[in-house]
Amino acid sequence: MGSLANAAALSWLWPPTLKTPTNIQLIGSEVAIAWSDGAETFFQMEKLRAASPSAEQRGEKDIFGQRHGGTDQRQFPGVIVLNWERVGNYAIRFDFSDGHRSGLYSYELLLELARTQAS
């Protein structure tokens, strides 16, 4: 099978309609993201910090399912986003005022967070 046939056979692995950020701004205590489909999402910075997907925040599970590390802290009063950077074509890394910057927020995660805060 040629490489084009392989690509076609695997096309379901990466949806071509994946929304991507077209504009990201820090506005007051919120992060505003405009998406490639025209949608906009707004995240409270403190809640974004609490949702960090990093091992530092959530811990890591071993092969037996035991969690190691992480924190139970769920509120980060006064924490703001100081800066952000894109990571490849799939995530954003936020620099928080408490020094945290190890979480990679995939576009998929950000869209899921937006869905849950809307419901």
Buried (B, 14 or more C-beta within 10 A) or exposed (E): EEEEEEEEEEEEEEEEEEBEBEEBEBEEBBBBBBBEEEEEBEBEBBBBBBBBBBBBBBBEEEEEEEEEEBEEEEEBEEBBBBEBEEEEEBBBBBEBEEEBBEBBBBBEBBBEBBEEEEE
